[in-house]
Amino acid sequence: MRAGNAFTLGSSGDEPPVTIPRDPAREAARRELSKGIYHENDPSWFQRALNAFWKWVGELFDTAATATPGGALGLLVVIVAVLAVLGALWWRLGTPRREPSSAAALFDDRPRSAAEHRAAAEAHAAQGHWSQAVQERMRAIVRSLEERALLDIRPGRTADEAAAEAARTLPSRTDRLHAAARDFDDVTYGGRRASRQSYERIAELDRDLERTKPQLVSSTHNTAPNTRQGAAE
């Protein structure tokens, strides 16, 4: 038998050598080495997985460093620049907000007067609760317009609807009314946090509307422009 196809075990005396074919010998060796006694100090599956992960990260980093001008230092500069841009965007835009599937009603509890909503807004502002302060001040604006009969009292009205309706008689305040409605929606349904500046803007709008006279337009289409009464100040 050829030496490459069998293992020969030496024997004493005149007995013929014992030969074992290669495949059974390999299988016997595999069974022997699979015994637990030979693997007591092997790393755990978690450690092996962790080692494989860090090896992959290292190879990825080496590949990226090779492709980046300046090598590893250049790659580090690029990573820092990307993180800086992302941080600036997050600071500027805030947490990404989800658009509400449908706007909810502006008022969700018992009817309160404009003065009550203003008092609640000021109380929240004094504690630095700007989101709640913005909500209450927007409610104060809408309730005040209802009390002045510039808006019909209508349960279920949204902030956007109130701004659009109020703009018809207060056209010079259209942009500010819609901006206030957006601020209300952002903090109420969009998950964003209001700031002191956003509250001060909506509070100033509330005070300004109190001093503003509505612009009444004649229902006759051919009425001359100079017949309008009560122009907004």
C-alpha positions in Angstrom: 0.0 0.0 0.0 1.3 3.5 -0.8 2.5 5.6 2.1 0.3 8.5 1.0 -2.9 6.5 1.5 -2.5 5.0 4.9 -0.9 5.6 8.3 1.4 3.0 9.6 1.6 2.2 13.3 4.8 0.6 14.4 4.7 -2.7 16.3 7.2 -4.8 18.3 8.6 -8.1 17.3 7.8 -9.8 14.0 4.1 -8.6 13.9 3.2 -6.8 10.7 2.6 -3.0 11.0 -1.0 -1.8 11.5 -2.2 0.5 8.8 -5.2 2.8 8.9 -6.6 4.4 5.7 -6.3 8.2 5.5 -10.0 9.1 5.6 -10.9 7.0 8.7 -7.7 8.4 10.4 -8.8 12.0 9.6 -12.3 11.3 11.0 -10.8 9.7 14.1 -8.6 12.8 14.7 -11.6 15.1 14.2 -13.7 13.3 16.7 -10.8 13.3 19.2 -10.2 17.1 18.7 -13.9 17.9 19.1 -13.9 16.8 22.7 -14.5 19.5 25.2 -11.2 19.1 27.0 -9.5 20.6 23.9 -11.8 23.7 23.8 -12.0 24.8 27.5 -10.0 28.0 26.8 -11.6 28.9 23.5 -13.3 32.4 23.3 -17.1 32.5 23.6 -19.3 32.9 20.6 -20.0 36.5 21.7 -16.3 37.2 21.9 -15.7 35.7 18.4 -18.5 37.8 17.0 -17.1 40.9 18.6 -13.7 40.2 17.3 -15.1 39.7 13.8 -17.0 43.0 14.0 -13.9 45.0 15.1 -11.9 43.3 12.4 -14.5 44.3 9.8 -14.5 47.9 11.2 -10.7 48.0 11.0 -10.7 46.8 7.4 -13.4 49.3 6.5 -11.5 52.2 8.1 -8.3 51.1 6.4 -10.1 51.0 3.0 -11.7 54.4 3.5 -8.4 55.9 4.7 -6.6 54.6 1.6 -9.3 56.2 -0.6 -9.3 59.5 1.3 -6.7 62.2 0.5 -4.4 62.5 3.5 -5.0 59.0 4.7 -6.4 58.4 8.2 -6.0 62.0 9.2 -7.9 63.1 6.1 -10.7 60.6 6.9 -10.9 61.9 10.4 -11.3 65.5 9.2 -14.1 64.5 6.8 -15.9 62.7 9.6 -15.7 65.7 11.9 -16.9 68.0 9.2 -19.9 65.8 8.5 -20.8 65.6 12.2 -20.5 69.4 12.4 -22.9 69.9 9.5 -25.4 67.5 10.9 -25.2 69.2 14.3 -25.7 72.6 12.8 -28.8 71.3 10.8 -30.2 69.8 13.9 -29.7 73.0 15.9 -31.2 75.1 13.2 -34.2 73.0 12.2 -34.8 71.1 15.4 -36.0 67.6 15.7 -37.7 66.4 12.5 -41.4 66.6 12.9 -44.1 64.5 11.5 -46.9 66.3 9.6 -50.2 65.7 11.4 -52.5 63.5 9.3 -55.4 65.8 10.2 -55.4 69.0 12.3 -57.1 68.7 15.6 -59.4 71.3 17.1 -57.9 74.4 18.6 -59.9 74.2 21.8 -60.1 70.8 23.6 -61.6 71.7 27.0 -64.3 73.8 28.6 -64.9 77.2 27.0 -62.7 79.9 28.6 -62.5 83.6 27.9 -59.6 85.3 26.2 -58.5 86.8 29.5 -58.4 83.3 31.1 -56.3 82.0 28.2 -53.9 85.0 28.5 -53.5 84.4 32.2 -52.7 80.8 31.6 -50.2 81.7 28.9 -48.4 84.2 31.2 -48.3 81.6 34.0 -46.6 79.1 31.7 -44.2 81.7 30.4 -43.2 82.7 33.9 -42.2 79.1 34.5 -40.4 78.8 31.2 -42.9 76.4 29.7 -42.8 78.1 26.3 -44.7 75.4 24.3 -47.7 75.6 26.7 -47.5 79.4 26.7 -47.6 79.5 22.9 -50.7 77.2 22.8 -52.6 79.3 25.4 -51.7 82.6 23.7 -53.0 81.3 20.3 -56.2 80.3 22.0 -56.4 83.7 23.6 -56.1 85.3 20.1 -58.9 83.2 18.6 -61.2 83.6 21.6 -60.6 87.4 21.6 -61.6 87.6 17.9 -64.7 85.6 18.7 -65.6 87.9 21.5 -65.2 90.8 19.2 -67.5 89.1 16.6 -64.6 89.0 14.1 -64.9 85.2 14.1 -68.0 83.1 14.5 -68.0 80.9 17.5 -67.5 77.5 16.0 -66.4 74.4 18.0 -63.8 72.3 16.2 -62.1 75.2 14.4 -58.3 74.6 13.8 -55.6 77.2 14.2 -55.1 77.3 10.4 -58.8 77.8 9.8 -58.9 80.6 12.4 -55.9 82.4 10.9 -57.5 82.2 7.4 -60.8 83.5 8.5 -59.4 86.3 10.6 -57.2 87.4 7.7 -60.3 88.4 5.8 -61.1 91.2 8.1 -57.5 91.8 9.3 -55.6 91.5 6.0 -52.6 93.5 7.2 -52.0 90.8 9.8 -52.3 87.8 7.5 -48.7 86.7 7.5 -48.4 87.0 11.3 -51.7 85.2 11.9 -50.5 82.3 9.7 -47.1 82.2 11.4 -48.8 82.0 14.8 -51.0 79.1 13.6 -47.8 77.3 12.3 -46.1 77.8 15.7 -49.2 76.4 17.4 -49.3 73.3 15.1 -45.6 72.8 15.5 -45.7 72.5 19.3 -49.1 70.8 19.5 -48.9 68.2 16.8 -45.4 68.3 15.3 -43.5 67.5 18.5 -41.3 70.6 18.4 -40.5 72.8 21.5 -41.3 76.4 21.4 -38.8 79.1 22.4 -39.1 82.3 24.4 -38.8 84.3 21.1 -41.7 82.4 19.5 -43.9 83.1 22.5 -43.0 86.8 22.5 -43.9 87.0 18.8 -47.3 85.5 19.4 -47.9 87.6 22.5 -47.0 90.8 20.6 -49.5 89.8 17.8 -52.2 89.3 20.5 -51.6 92.8 21.8 -51.4 94.3 18.3 -54.7 92.7 17.3 -56.4 94.2 20.4 -55.5 97.6 19.0 -56.3 96.9 15.4 -59.7 97.8 13.8 -61.2 95.3 11.3 -61.4 96.2 7.7 -65.0 95.9 6.5 -65.7 95.5 2.8 -69.0 96.3 1.2 -70.8 93.3 -0.2 -71.5 95.2 -3.4 -68.9 94.2 -6.0 -68.9 97.6 -7.8 -68.5 99.7 -4.7 -65.5 102.1 -5.0 -62.4 101.4 -3.0 -62.8 104.6 -1.0 -66.1 103.5 0.5 -64.4 100.9 2.8 -64.9 101.7 6.4 -62.8 101.1 9.4 -59.4 100.5 7.7 -56.9 98.7 9.9 -54.5 100.9 11.7 
